[in-house]
Amino acid sequence: MSADNLKAKSSAAIQNCASDLYDLSQEIWKNPELAFKEHRAHQVLTDFLEKQGFRVDRHYKLDTAFRAVCGEEGGLHVCVICEYDALPGIGHGCGHNLIAEVGVATGIAIKEVIQDFQQPVKLTVMGTPAEEAGGGKNFLIQDGCFKDVDFAMMAHPFTYNISRWRCLAIITLEVTYKGEASHPAYQTWQGTNALDAAVLCYSNISVLRQQMRPHHQVHGIIENGGTHPDIIPSETTLRFYLRAHTETELKNLEKSVVGCVESAAIATGCQVEYSFKRDASKYSNLIQNNTLATLYERNAEVLGVTNCPDKSVTGAVSGSTDMGNVTHVVPGIHPMFALPTDASIHSRNFTLQAGTLESQPYALNQAKALAMTAIDVICQPQLMDTIRVEFQQDLAND
Ligand SMILES: NCCC[C@H](NC(=O)CCN)C(=O)O
């Protein structure tokens, strides 16, 4: 069967399941669950994939992770990724119900044609919890879950179609100032004000922002600003996210921020403790594989999706994802696809849009485009050589 016929057959499989896929997505959307607690989403996704004939490894390494496999060893191993965690207070404001749906739909589409290829193909639909906080994919990476994967793909709903989203490396900084409690209206001189230190730290970073490189970002909150207006705060805590294009740039940004943190302690006479969280919550920048991205763009174009060519938009819009870490261990793509809204992700309006029937064709188109991309690579296995070379070059240049 020609690649075009395989693509048509795989797209038809998605269309045939459209109503079930919408129900699946709705079930997740109506029951938002936070990082590592996505039990209901995990249940409906694994049930659905099992019904579709996948061999499902429920609770794969993590309680709410899964692996659904079809096909055979001995050829390419394609991995499609699902996310399904929600945000506190606003539910699926990042549209992960649609990411899960796209992942499952892509799996169905590739499975439909998996026996038609000239060589064996293994397909894994990987369920990855806790993207918004916690870095579920990083636990899976540490456990070697991507070791035999040739390439990985997922798609994320957004406000624009951006095939090569330049997404940033991110690290969390936690800061604690310790001072001395006293009455703020009596012997104030006996107190050492940890809230002043927190405010100065926050202000220092705000001032630093003007001198930062474009795309470097620091944003945060005062988590604990004291206990009572009538007690000089003796302890305060802050939490910041630092982001930059690469790990090296992130290191430089860390140094500047440390200056802001330490100087606030000196100015106020407080003690300071701070730590950068070098754990699963640290996300790498996303490396979009050029060959995979080019194939995806062509396939999306055929389906009527025009990816944003405007560098001023693609350059200015960033964020982070633990898919970034995946693209440092295997080649991958993570296109962003537009829903019919101008709402920002992580807003209530985006939550509403992610649950509409109106958004369905946009999600299903992505699943078709991802499946078509996998079909292109499977039908032209020599492309895998180029993909691997690019992958090594990208890592070396990162
Ligand atoms: N602590 C990780 C934050 C990840 C978060 N990701 C997104 O917003 C986009 C994908 N869901 C971020 O703030 O970048």
The ligand as a Gaussian input file, in Angstrom:
#p B3LYP/6-31G(d) Opt

LIG

0 1
 N        6.728000      23.530000      36.527000
 C        6.477000      23.253000      35.184000
 C        5.600000      24.254000      34.494000
 C        5.198000      23.791000      33.155000
 C        4.290000      24.743000      32.463000
 N        3.945000      24.247000      31.177000
 C        3.084000      24.906000      30.405000
 O        2.476000      25.869000      30.789000
 C        2.872000      24.448000      29.011000
 C        2.521000      23.075000      28.857000
 N        1.516000      22.546000      29.705000
 C        4.943000      26.100000      32.285000
 O        4.728000      26.947000      33.140000
 O        5.641000      26.330000      31.309000

